[in-house]
Amino acid sequence: MSKPRLHVGIVGAGLGGLAAAIGIAQAGHQVTILEQAAVLSEIGAGIQIPPNASRILKRWNILENIEAVSVRPSDFILRSYHNGKILSKQNMVPFAERCYGVPYLHIHRADYHKILVDEAERLGVKIFLGSMVSGIDFERPAVRLAGKPDFDVDVILGADGINSVCRDALLSRPDPPHLTGDLAYRIIVKAEDMRKQPELQEFAEKPAINYWMGPRSHVVCYLLQGGSLYNIVMIAPDNLPEFVNTAKADLQELRNLFQYWDPRLQKLLGLVQETSKWRLQNSEEMKSWSHRSGKFALIGAAQAIEDGAVLGNLFGVIECRSQIGDILTIFEHLRKSRTTKVVKGSTTLRDIFHLEDGPMQQERDRQLTKEAPFEGFPNPWADPVFQRYLFSYDVEKEVELAWEKYVAGGSRLNI
């Protein structure tokens, strides 16, 4: 019996939707992405690609394209906000490739997005722009589009971001994102301008990820686009008005917020011509990502590339249409607990980075400077347990084990 060729509809052409489209199209299925924007673009600046994602991109044969517009950071460096003193360092070059077989990378989000779009279209994925989703018919299944006919497919995957119509439809109620209490100032400066400042040359010439940790705030900086641009993200308490999620930022306000930090940051801010601030929001964890019809699932929250690869591998082994619901259940089983752990880890890390001056901050800094890395170490990239959990994840092996268990159970879900 020949395997079915399914038509998979994906709502959203962000990184998560594109990753799922590539994975599933490589498995031989028809894929259509419905995107509300009239023009494809990606908001933001830098994004980090850890080895668990690089491994997938390598298997998709696009890692070479990614690396052509990426930077390999030499080290993760945690610094004191007072004076920039190094508290902890974790090597990435050559460590990442030696231990995990693939590199850790920085890339401009727009470059990343374009490479994924190009690969999806090369594989025959259709991307329909200007497709405003108004609802989901889970049983049919079909995507309801404003001002257009319903779009019928075999499976629907929701990857429409933080303000998700698909999520609201699955919950049968509005579920707006929740405030984190923080906002981000996102800044890009030219590395050539930094090289003219002796105090900043170190950061412009050595491609490391630098974090400054301070009271209720932190700063992360790294090079992009072959070292020509410097990406700066400054996290601070949210002061945006209600219902305003992005706004132009006053540079003096920004400088005042960080006036008692490492003087080199003040020098860096002196190069900034303009910036915006973005409210940081997230969604509450859901009981389930999939609909009881077995024809719909949400994807692409915290680890979009992994989600796409898992789906691609699962759709690569499906043997008949009646297994679609089981495939989505296995996907959720494989992904939900891992995504939850990583998201909670990020929230915990924010609290560790944002400690006020005092006994807890002093103990954190003592551990970073005096102790060998251990499970729960304040530098998660040096934490031997969490680092391996995050970086060594192998999608193909995880799917293979889950599928073997499924088949061994007589195609019953006892995973």
Secondary structure, DSSP 8 states (H G I E B T S, - for coil): ------EEEEE--SHHHHHHHHHHHHTT-EEEEE--SSS-----SEEEE-HHHHHHHHHTT-HHHHHHTEE--SEEEEEETTT--EEEEEE-TTHHHHHHSS--EEEEHHHHHHHHHHHHHHTT-EEE-S--EEEEETTTTEEEETTS--EE-SEEEE---SS-HHHHHHHTS----EEEEEEEEEEEEEHHHHHTSGGGHHHHHS--EEEEEETTEEEEEEEEGGGTEEEEEEEEE----TT--EEE--HHHHHHHTTTS-HHHHHHHTT----EEEEEEE----S-SB-TTSSEEE--SS-HHHHHHHHHHHHHH--SGGGHHHHHHHHHHHHHHHHHHHHHHHHHHHHHHT--TTHHHHHHHHHHHHS---TT-SSTTT-HHHHHHHHT--HHHHHHHHHHHHHHTTS----
